[in-house]
């Protein structure tokens, strides 16, 4: 498989840079996989798992708390709000996120905020179920 | 003429001061390395953010949301002045404040309204003497040990809330860019309306998911947080750099002072001994 350039940055640091074969991205309108020569796309991300397939069997999975994915002719750039490698992710982190989302939902003042908080809560719960922790 | 005892106290007091400045210099050097690493680690994100924003803005039809295009007015300016929480770092704080002050005078002479948001206590201390009426808030980062993105996010949210409430039209960020240990450059950067670095790029045919507007609506506030975060990190590194070099100077000055005082002390002691000897000899001769 052909490789393309991929970058993963969070506000605190550059987490990953290099050539990869495929990256699974949790887009806010649905998951998609980016491979070489993907059409240029710009999308927001929901909280979920990024699946980086470097070459052959070697792959890295990271949890992201949302952000942006930018596919251009040069490659894929992911601007993550926060990214944690899956093996360092603890059940507490997810539990805390869920609690935060629940609080947001309770505090939501208007319809818009409530929808957003509810969405986030659902996404976090889904994620928790998927990870089985 | 100071007595020998006076001289001794003076020397030991300068020695004590030198110990303190030396210690401060070493602490600043250690902190500087960490701050510099943090500032460098944050740079890629800010750069990518800028290019993504340029891409989106370049491919956009129409003027876009207010955070990007401004609200069409230029009357009320908000100056976000970021300084340190502590002093004893040379001209670091005053050079940022000076830049802000010049800007305030320039704006006022053009008949614009100025509002100030202080981040960091030292800038507030200096600005409130002249511009107490214009200062709308002070954000204290004293309790923050390690600067995290969430701290910048809080400040950015505050700025955006003020903008949405129509409190100001243009926002500018004042901070010190870290060039090296001896050079920190006070900088003013406009954040609202957003400045696209290197002009709007001619974007390839992008597809947007969800819509273009939705993306910009999340991207623009995020961009402000990133800019604030970057300026806070640059500031932190600059502060430590400035402190390190000014404490280095202070230590050297103290060393010189000790040398001079010691010479005076030795001379005085010698003079006194000579005087006493003469007294004894002339006393013996008189017998």
Contacts between the chains, C-beta under 8 A, distances in Angstrom:
chain1	res1	chain2	res2	distance
A	7	B	44	7.7
A	7	B	48	7.0
A	9	B	44	5.0
A	9	B	45	4.4
A	9	B	48	5.6
A	10	B	45	6.6
A	11	B	42	6.2
A	11	B	45	5.1
A	11	B	149	4.2
A	11	B	152	8.0
A	11	B	225	7.9
A	11	B	226	6.3
A	11	B	229	5.8
A	12	B	38	7.5
A	12	B	41	6.1
A	12	B	42	6.4
A	12	B	45	7.9
A	12	B	148	7.7
A	12	B	149	6.4
A	13	B	41	3.9
A	13	B	42	7.2
A	13	B	44	7.8
A	13	B	45	7.9
A	14	B	41	6.7
A	14	B	44	4.4
A	14	B	45	7.5
A	27	B	209	6.0
A	28	B	209	7.3
A	28	B	210	6.5
A	29	B	209	5.1
A	29	B	210	5.9
A	39	B	207	6.4
A	40	B	204	5.1
A	40	B	205	6.6
A	40	B	206	4.9
A	40	B	207	6.7
A	41	B	206	6.9
A	41	B	207	4.8
A	41	B	208	7.6
A	41	B	209	6.3
A	42	B	52	7.3
A	42	B	55	7.3
A	42	B	56	6.4
A	42	B	206	5.4
A	42	B	207	7.3
A	42	B	208	5.4
A	42	B	209	7.3
A	42	B	215	6.0
A	43	B	208	7.3
A	43	B	209	4.0
A	43	B	210	7.7
A	43	B	215	7.4
A	44	B	209	7.6
A	44	B	210	7.0
A	44	B	214	7.2
A	44	B	215	6.0
A	44	B	218	5.7
A	68	B	52	6.5
A	68	B	215	7.5
A	68	B	218	7.7
A	68	B	219	6.6
A	68	B	222	7.8
A	70	B	48	7.8
A	70	B	52	4.9
A	70	B	55	7.2
A	72	B	55	7.0
A	72	B	204	6.8
A	73	B	204	6.1
A	77	B	48	5.3
A	77	B	52	6.8
A	79	B	45	6.5
A	79	B	48	5.9
A	79	B	49	6.1
A	79	B	52	6.7
A	79	B	222	8.0
A	82	B	149	8.0
